[in-house]
Amino acid sequence: MGTSFYVAGKGGGPSRIGLSGFPKAGETQIAKCMAPAADAAVIKGGYVLKDKGPLNA
């Protein structure tokens, strides 16, 4: 499953999230950094996203 986030700053419009479903049996797995664009508006807040720094590839 792939997820992506766009966190809007003050005055930057709505924050958004992108989600892909799990691949079905026999389908190709999603590679790293292959999440869909964050295109669904976040309609309820209260969450905090924290950057953990560079990913270990």
C-alpha positions, 0 to 999 in steps of 0.5 A, spaced: 500 500 500 502 506 498 501 513 501 503 520 500 501 527 504 501 534 502 501 538 508 499 545 507 502 551 510 498 557 513 494 560 507 496 554 503 490 551 501 487 544 504 492 539 506 491 532 502 492 525 502 493 520 496 492 512 498 493 506 493 490 499 495 493 493 496 495 489 490 491 483 488 494 476 488 499 476 482 499 483 481 506 487 481 508 490 488 508 497 489 516 499 489 518 505 494 516 512 492 511 509 488 505 512 492 499 516 488 499 524 488 496 527 494 489 528 491 484 527 496 482 533 501 483 532 508 476 533 511 478 533 519 484 534 522 488 533 529 493 529 526 501 531 526 506 528 521 513 528 523 519 527 518 524 521 520 529 524 516 532 520 510 529 513 508 534 507 509 534 505 502 
